[in-house]
Amino acid sequence: MRHCEAGKPTWRRRSEQLSGSAASTPDTSRRGLQAVIRLDGFRRLWLGQIFSQLADKFYIVLMVFLIAQYWVSSDPASSGPLADVASAIRMDIETRAERITLLATGIYVANTVPAILLGMLAGVWADRWPKRRVMVASNAMRALLVLFAPFCLVPGPLFLGLSWGYWALLVMTFFESVLTQFFAPAEQAAIPLLVPRELLLAANSLYQATSMAATIVGFALGEPILRLLNGAFLQLGLAGGEFLLLPFCYGLAAVSLSTIQMHEAPRETGDVGILEEVREGLQVLVKRPTVRRAMRNLVLLYSLLAAMYVLAISLAGSIYSLGPTGFGSLLAMSGLGMAIGAVVTAQVGHRISRHHLGATGLATITFALVMLGQLQGRLLITLLLCTILGVGAALVAIPAQTTLQEDTPERERGRVFGLQNNLINIALSLPLVLAGTLVSSVGLEPVLLLLAAMALLAAVLERPWKRC
């Protein structure tokens, strides 16, 4: 192993001693996915993650499904209020798909705002409260919250030309996202309590692969599953079968998480205020360069990925056999690459130092972006390069997340992971707006080269020529 173990901080040694469930795990000599799945507590946490992340994706699909079914007519003449809104933001809504997109944008905004505003504050409370209780409560409350969705279809008054039910869905989405902000940092902070340090890289690799799989499965199969449930219940003479999917998934996540046995060090808050704890969380970045570098790499990575969501449309448009609407194929190949990179990292990543993995991933992303700019229009090469880009993304994300878990003191993990959620959601939002504008102004290739230069600079800042 080459992890620069010498001079391990005293707080980390004490933290490892306090994490009874992890420290007492037998046979940590074995590495990789099989070893980490054998950990009972982590396995239950992983199952909770699967159901929770699937529910998050199904939630977005259900909202778009309801918008399409109940609030968007196929008659363009009926979209008067929407036309006013679209004109204000310079958006064309001539087709039904464009009108659905406009209303779905409101759902996306309601889902994103809490992540930007509340992430670190929620992380403070995740530090104060028992992690298992936070995870169980947040999933159970989301299961109850989504049960109100059918009531939003009840006819009622109009506000700004739209049914009250649509605005109620926006409010429900906002509070669903608020609860997610409590779950996410508690979940990340629980991993080091359940997994020995030797297996953290494998655990995060499995989480990364699962997250990508949940994204692909959730968005690809969400609508067919909803229609299947709706049709099955209609055959029984019942309506609303599609509304059972979300409470079922969130409920299973809560049940799985409630069975975890987790040993946490007692937390004394004393008279320390929330803002003071937020400041202490920020101080972790100042005092610990490894945490700061890991956070920087994660923010940069998600900025690059968000930009690629937009650029994929132009890339697909340059391929005659694909076309702009085939951009999903490019994103799917990137997801496949991330899953492959996660499995490889889990199996062999423990033999390589964290910053070497990160630098390799950033260099891989740089290569993929440069070649994508140079070789536009070639289907197979573009698909291969998107896969390579995904592999590089996994090599950056997994070591960085593992470093955050290893080098952040246990009592401050929640607020640091809350800050991570803040920064990543900002990093996801800004490129979505800027990338399309830049492509319109200067073209696709210069934008890809600009992103490649950013990745290359980050790779150099990792100082891969140093052993530690």
C-alpha positions in Angstrom: 0.0 0.0 0.0 1.2 3.5 -0.8 -1.1 5.9 1.1 1.4 8.0 2.9 0.4 6.4 6.3 3.3 7.9 8.2 2.4 10.6 10.7 -1.3 9.7 10.8 -3.0 12.4 12.9 -3.9 11.5 16.5 -7.6 12.4 16.0 -7.8 9.8 13.2 -6.3 7.0 15.3 -8.8 7.8 18.1 -11.7 8.0 15.6 -10.8 4.5 14.3 -10.8 3.2 17.8 -14.2 4.7 18.5 -15.8 3.3 15.4 -16.5 0.0 17.1 -18.5 -1.6 14.3 -15.8 -0.9 11.7 -12.8 -1.6 13.9 -14.2 -5.0 14.9 -14.8 -6.2 11.4 -12.9 -9.4 10.7 -10.7 -10.1 7.7 -9.9 -6.7 6.4 -7.0 -8.2 4.5 -9.3 -8.9 1.6 -10.0 -5.9 -0.6 -12.6 -5.0 -3.2 -16.3 -5.2 -3.6 -16.8 -8.6 -2.1 -15.1 -7.6 1.2 -17.1 -4.5 1.7 -20.5 -6.1 0.8 -19.8 -8.7 3.6 -20.0 -5.9 6.2 -23.6 -6.2 7.5 -24.0 -2.6 8.5 -22.7 -1.2 5.2 -24.8 -3.7 3.3 -28.0 -2.4 4.9 -26.9 1.2 4.3 -26.2 0.3 0.7 -29.7 -1.1 0.2 -31.1 2.0 1.8 -29.1 4.1 -0.7 -30.4 2.0 -3.7 -34.1 2.5 -2.8 -33.6 6.2 -1.8 -31.8 7.1 -5.0 -34.2 5.2 -7.1 -37.0 7.1 -5.4 -35.3 10.4 -6.1 -35.2 9.6 -9.8 -38.7 8.2 -9.9 -39.9 11.4 -8.2 -38.7 13.6 -11.1 -40.2 11.2 -13.6 -43.5 11.2 -11.8 -43.7 15.0 -11.7 -43.1 15.2 -15.5 -45.6 12.4 -16.0 -48.2 14.3 -14.1 -47.5 17.5 -15.9 -47.9 15.8 -19.2 -51.1 14.0 -18.2 -52.9 16.8 -16.4 -51.6 20.2 -17.1 -50.3 20.4 -20.7 -52.9 20.2 -23.5 -52.0 19.2 -27.0 -53.8 22.4 -28.2 -51.3 25.3 -28.5 -54.1 27.8 -28.2 -54.6 26.7 -24.5 -51.1 27.7 -23.4 -51.8 31.4 -23.0 -50.3 31.8 -19.5 -47.4 29.6 -20.4 -46.8 31.8 -23.5 -46.4 34.8 -21.3 -43.9 33.0 -19.0 -42.0 31.6 -22.0 -41.8 35.0 -23.6 -40.3 36.5 -20.4 -37.5 33.9 -20.5 -37.2 33.9 -24.3 -38.2 30.3 -24.6 -40.2 28.8 -27.5 -43.3 26.7 -26.6 -44.8 26.0 -29.9 -44.8 22.2 -29.4 -46.3 20.2 -26.5 -42.8 18.9 -25.5 -41.6 22.5 -25.1 -44.6 23.3 -22.9 -43.9 20.2 -20.7 -40.3 21.3 -20.5 -41.2 24.7 -19.3 -43.4 23.4 -16.4 -40.8 20.7 -15.6 -38.2 23.5 -15.2 -40.2 24.8 -12.3 -39.9 21.3 -10.7 -36.1 21.3 -11.3 -35.8 24.7 -9.7 -37.9 23.8 -6.7 -35.7 20.7 -6.3 -32.4 22.6 -6.6 -33.0 25.7 -4.4 -32.9 23.8 -1.0 -29.7 22.0 -2.1 -28.0 25.4 -2.7 -29.3 27.2 0.3 -29.6 24.6 3.1 -26.9 22.1 2.4 -24.4 23.1 5.1 -27.0 24.1 7.7 -28.6 20.7 7.3 -25.1 19.2 7.7 -24.8 20.9 11.1 -27.9 19.2 12.3 -26.8 15.9 10.8 -23.7 16.3 13.0 -25.8 17.0 16.1 -28.3 14.2 15.7 -27.7 10.5 15.5 -26.9 9.6 11.9 -29.2 6.5 11.7 -32.2 8.5 13.1 -31.7 11.3 10.6 -31.5 8.8 7.7 -34.6 6.9 8.8 -36.6 10.0 9.6 -35.8 11.8 6.4 -36.9 8.8 4.2 -40.0 8.0 6.3 -41.1 11.7 6.1 -40.5 11.7 2.3 -42.6 8.6 2.0 -45.4 10.4 3.8 -45.0 13.6 1.9 -45.3 12.1 -1.5 -48.7 10.6 -0.5 -50.1 14.1 -0.9 -49.4 14.0 -4.7 -52.8 12.6 -5.7 -54.6 15.4 -3.9 -52.8 17.9 -6.2 -55.0 16.6 -9.1 -58.2 17.7 -7.4 -59.8 20.5 -9.5 -59.5 23.9 -7.8 -58.7 27.6 -8.3 -56.1 28.9 -10.8 -53.1 31.0 -9.9 -51.3 32.9 -12.6 -53.3 30.9 -15.1 -52.2 27.5 -13.8 -54.0 25.0 -11.6 -53.4 25.2 -7.8 -52.3 21.6 -8.0 -49.2 22.5 -10.1 -48.1 25.1 -7.5 -48.8 22.5 -4.7 -46.4 20.1 -6.5 -43.7 22.8 -6.5 -44.2 23.2 -2.7 -44.1 19.5 -2.2 -40.9 19.2 -4.3 -39.3 22.0 -2.3 -39.9 20.2 1.0 -38.9 16.8 -0.4 -35.6 18.4 -1.4 -35.2 19.9 2.1 -35.5 16.5 3.6 -33.0 15.2 1.1 -30.5 17.7 2.3 -30.6 16.1 5.8 -30.3 12.6 4.4 -27.3 13.2 2.1 -24.7 14.4 4.7 -25.9 11.9 7.3 -25.5 9.1 4.8 -22.0 10.1 3.8 -20.9 10.6 7.4 -22.2 7.1 8.3 -20.0 5.3 5.8 -16.7 5.7 7.8 -18.6 4.6 11.0 -19.6 1.3 9.3 -16.5 0.6 7.1 -12.9 0.1 8.1 -10.5 2.6 6.7 -8.9 -0.1 4.5 -12.2 -0.6 2.7 -13.4 3.0 2.3 -12.2 3.2 -1.3 -14.1 0.0 -2.2 -17.2 1.3 -0.3 -17.2 4.6 -2.2 -16.6 2.8 -5.5 -19.7 0.7 -4.9 -21.7 3.8 -4.0 -20.5 5.5 -7.2 -21.5 2.5 -9.3 -24.8 2.3 -7.6 -25.5 6.0 -8.0 -24.9 5.7 -11.8 -27.0 2.6 -12.1 -29.9 4.3 -10.1 -29.7 7.3 -12.5 -29.8 5.1 -15.6 -32.5 2.7 -14.3 -34.6 5.5 -12.6 -34.8 7.7 -15.6 -35.0 4.9 -18.2 -37.5 2.7 -16.5 -39.4 5.3 -14.4 -42.1 6.1 -16.9 -42.7 2.4 -18.0 -43.1 1.4 -14.4 -45.5 4.2 -13.6 -47.6 3.3 -16.7 -47.5 -0.4 -15.7 -48.7 0.4 -12.1 -51.4 2.7 -13.5 -52.7 0.1 -15.9 -52.5 -2.8 -13.4 -54.6 -0.9 -10.8 -57.1 0.3 -13.5 -57.7 -3.4 -14.3 -58.6 -3.9 -10.7 -61.0 -1.0 -10.9 -58.7 1.3 -8.9 -57.1 4.6 -10.0 -53.8 6.1 -8.9 -51.5 3.0 -8.9 -48.6 5.2 -10.1 -48.6 7.0 -6.8 -47.6 3.9 -4.8 -44.1 3.7 -6.3 -42.5 6.6 -4.4 -43.8 5.7 -0.9 -42.8 2.1 -1.5 -39.2 3.0 -2.4 -38.8 5.6 0.4 -40.4 3.2 2.9 -38.1 0.3 2.0 -35.1 2.7 2.4 -36.3 3.7 5.8 -36.9 0.1 6.9 -33.4 -1.0 5.7 -31.7 1.9 7.4 -33.6 1.3 10.7 -31.9 -2.1 11.1 -28.3 -0.7 11.1 -26.3 -1.0 14.3 -24.1 2.0 14.4 -21.8 3.2 17.2 -21.3 6.9 17.3 -19.1 8.9 19.7 -21.3 11.1 22.0 -21.7 14.6 20.7 -21.8 17.6 23.1 -22.9 20.8 21.5 -22.9 23.0 24.6 -23.7 26.6 23.9 -22.2 26.6 20.4 -24.6 28.2 17.9 -25.4 26.9 14.4 -23.4 29.7 12.6 -20.4 29.0 14.8 -20.6 25.3 13.7 -20.9 26.4 10.1 -17.7 28.4 10.6 -16.0 25.4 12.1 -16.9 23.4 9.1 -15.4 26.0 6.8 -12.2 25.9 8.9 -11.8 22.2 8.1 -11.1 23.3 4.5 -8.6 25.9 5.6 -6.7 23.7 8.1 -6.6 20.4 6.0 -5.1 20.8 2.5 -6.1 17.2 1.6 -9.8 18.0 2.3 -9.5 21.2 0.4 -8.0 19.6 -2.7 -10.6 16.8 -2.6 -13.4 19.3 -2.4 -11.9 21.3 -5.3 -11.6 18.3 -7.5 -15.2 17.3 -6.8 -16.6 20.8 -7.6 -14.5 20.9 -10.8 -15.6 17.4 -11.8 -19.3 18.2 -11.4 -18.9 21.4 -13.2 -17.4 19.5 -16.2 -20.1 16.9 -16.1 -22.8 19.5 -16.0 -21.3 21.3 -19.0 -21.2 17.9 -20.8 -24.9 17.5 -20.3 -25.4 20.6 -22.5 -22.5 19.9 -24.9 -23.7 16.4 -25.5 -26.6 17.8 -27.6 -24.1 19.6 -29.9 -21.9 16.6 -30.0 -24.8 14.3 -30.9 -25.9 16.9 -33.5 -22.6 16.6 -35.3 -23.1 12.9 -35.8 -25.4 12.2 -38.8 -26.7 8.9 -37.6 -27.5 10.2 -34.1 -28.8 13.7 -34.3 -29.4 16.2 -31.4 -32.1 14.1 -29.8 -29.7 11.2 -29.4 -27.6 13.0 -26.8 -28.9 10.5 -24.2 -26.7 7.8 -25.8 -23.6 9.8 -25.1 -24.6 10.4 -21.5 -25.4 6.8 -21.1 -21.9 5.8 -22.3 -20.4 8.3 -19.8 -22.4 6.6 -17.1 -21.2 3.2 -18.2 -17.7 4.5 -18.1 -18.2 5.8 -14.5 -19.5 2.4 -13.5 -16.5 0.6 -15.1 -14.1 3.1 -13.4 -15.9 2.5 -10.1 -15.4 -1.3 -10.3 -11.8 -1.0 -11.3 -11.1 1.5 -8.5 -12.7 -0.8 -6.0 -10.5 -3.8 -7.1 -7.1 -2.2 -7.5 -7.4 1.4 -6.3 -6.0 0.6 -2.8 -2.6 0.0 -4.4 -2.3 3.5 -5.6 -2.2 6.8 -3.7 -5.3 9.0 -3.7 -3.7 12.0 -5.5 -2.2 9.7 -8.2 -5.6 8.3 -8.9 -7.1 11.8 -9.0 -4.4 13.1 -11.3 -4.8 10.1 -13.6 -8.5 10.7 -13.7 -8.1 14.4 -14.5 -5.5 13.6 -17.2 -7.9 11.0 -18.7 -10.7 13.6 -18.8 -8.4 16.1 -20.5 -7.5 13.6 -23.2 -11.2 12.7 -23.8 -12.3 16.3 -24.1 -9.5 17.2 -26.5 -10.2 14.2 -28.7 -13.9 14.9 -28.6 -13.2 18.3 -30.0 -10.9 17.0 -32.7 -12.9 14.0 -33.8 -16.5 15.3 -34.0 -18.9 13.5 -36.2 -17.6 10.0 -35.7 -20.2 7.9 -33.9 -18.1 4.9 -32.6 -15.1 7.1 -31.6 -17.4 9.6 -29.8 -19.1 6.8 -27.9 -15.7 5.4 -26.9 -14.4 8.8 -25.8 -17.5 9.4 -23.7 -16.9 6.1 -22.0 -13.2 7.0 -21.4 -14.4 10.4 -19.9 -16.7 8.5 -17.5 -13.8 6.3 -16.4 -11.7 9.4 -15.7 -14.6 10.9 -13.7 -14.8 7.8 -11.5 -11.0 8.0 -10.9 -11.5 11.6 -9.7 -14.7 11.3 -7.7 -14.1 8.1 -5.7 -10.6 9.0 -4.3 -11.8 12.5 -3.5 -14.9 11.3 -1.6 -12.8 8.8 0.2 -10.3 11.5 1.2 -13.1 13.7 2.6 -14.3 10.8 4.8 -10.8 9.8 5.9 -9.4 13.3 6.7 -12.5 15.0 8.1 -12.8 14.6 11.9 -15.9 12.5 12.8 -17.7 15.3 14.7 -17.4 17.6 11.7 -18.3 15.3 8.8 -21.9 16.2 8.5 -21.3 19.9 8.0 -18.4 19.3 5.6 -20.6 17.0 3.5 -23.4 19.5 3.7 -20.9 22.1 2.4 -20.0 19.6 -0.3 -23.7 19.4 -1.3 -23.9 23.2 -1.5 -20.9 23.6 -3.7 -21.7 20.6 -6.0 -25.2 21.9 -6.6 -23.9 25.3 -7.5 -21.3 23.6 -9.7 -24.0 21.7 -11.4 -26.2 24.8 -12.0 -23.8 27.4 -13.4 -22.4 25.4 -16.3 -25.9 24.4 -17.4 -26.5 28.1 -18.1 -23.0 29.1 -19.4 -22.1 26.2 -21.6 -24.9 26.6 -24.1 -24.2 30.4 -24.3 -20.5 29.8 -25.0 -21.2 27.2 -27.6 -23.5 29.6 -29.4 -20.8 32.3 -29.2 -17.5 30.6 -30.0 -18.4 27.0 -31.1 -18.2 23.5 -29.6 -14.5 22.8 -30.1 -13.2 25.9 -28.2 -15.5 25.2 -25.3 -14.3 21.5 -25.1 -10.7 22.8 -25.2 -11.4 25.3 -22.4 -12.9 22.5 -20.2 -9.8 20.3 -21.1 -7.5 23.1 -20.0 -9.4 23.4 -16.6 -9.0 19.6 -16.1 -5.3 19.7 -17.0 -4.7 22.6 -14.6 -6.4 20.6 -11.8 -4.2 17.5 -12.7 -1.1 19.6 -12.4 -2.2 21.0 -9.0 -2.4 17.4 -7.8 1.4 17.3 -8.2 1.5 13.7 -9.5 5.3 13.8 -9.6 5.3 13.6 -5.8 5.1 10.2 -4.2 2.8 11.5 -1.3 
